[in-house]
Amino acid sequence: MGAGYGKQYTFYSSNYSTHVLRHRNGEIWLDKKDGTPLLAADSTFKLVPGLASHAAYSFESVNYPGQYLRHQNGLMFLGRSDGSDLFNKDATYYLRSDARGTQIESFNFPGYFVRHQNARVMVSRNDGTPLFRGDSTWSCWPGEYHPAPAPHHPPPHHHHPPPHHHHPPSPSGAAILGGLLGAGFSAAAAAMAAPPPLPTDGFLIQSMLDPSLFLTAPKAEARCGLEVRHRGPREGFQNFVFNPDYTISLVARPDLVLDAEGGEAGKRGCRIILFPNKNYPGPNNQKFVHDPSSGRLSMAQFAGLVFDIDGGKKKSGTKVIVWENKSGGDDSNQKWMIVKA
């Protein structure tokens, strides 16, 4: 299973933090949370392997299983797959995350992102403006749907415009929902380009100090300290999944994630260990950001603390800790590459 597959999420707007993406009568809107079970259900989606490509995602409604978010004529709808290549592509997306939040990019229209405008949710070409960035950025939180009475509105139906011809317009006009507020993660988190959704065997985290060394869990059990070791099945567990909530889980034990032991206080020298996912919202000592440009794996909560091979040793079995970002000089023991397994 890829990163986040099977998990349920609610998507909060970055610049309207009390508003969520939800379906309503087959259309996708940005609505303010009202505390009702109906809105909680309508705004919760399960991440599943992309209908058009397992290197991406599709978003399945939890209260209308088998129906997916898809774009059509530039607008977003909820619909049931007809099995066509067109529908499957329209319902497939990439997640692009950085410290400000997550953007959802169309699979078949690169450069088009899911955004809100005048409360309607659509796909639109990135115009590079701060307004577009705010309208197209989302904070992903664990799904808020709990079993409740059946929805009180009719099931989503296909009352939207006829199939498009692969030319989704980029809606224009000033959005009445303006202004940028804080995203779901601390601004201190280092910027990153999110890894693409993962294959079944996940990613390797390779040291740039010595490319023959990889981040390794000697045992797939809680409180096991992470080390760098040579590549090989007898060395331990080396395959990881980068999740949309910024946790990094072990492929062999998805319930265990990387954890900066005692890192809540921002202490340097904390070991990186495996620990059960606390599922806490917001930045904490289980959430990390990889910056491909610098190679740093930093804490989302304390961007100045990064993964560090203790003592800069090029030796298999050396423990991995969090330490202050050296930012120059001999800092290769703090640089990592994320590579497909």
Beta strands, then each sheet from edge to edge (+ up, - down):
strand 1: 8-13
strand 2: 19-24
strand 3: 27-32
strand 4: 44-49
strand 5: 57-61
strand 6: 67-72
strand 7: 75-80
strand 8: 93-98
strand 9: 101-106
strand 10: 112-117
strand 11: 120-125
strand 12: 138-142
strand 13: 203-207
strand 14: 213-216
strand 15: 227-230
strand 16: 240-242
strand 17: 248-250
strand 18: 253-260
strand 19: 272-276
strand 20: 288-291
strand 21: 296-299
strand 22: 305-309
strand 23: 318-324
strand 24: 336-340
sheet 1: 5+ 4- 1+ 12-
sheet 2: 2+ 3-
sheet 3: 6+ 7-
sheet 4: 8+ 9-
sheet 5: 10+ 11-
sheet 6: 13+ 24-
sheet 7: 14+ 15- 23+ 22-
sheet 8: 16+ 17- 18+ 19-
sheet 9: 20+ 21-
end
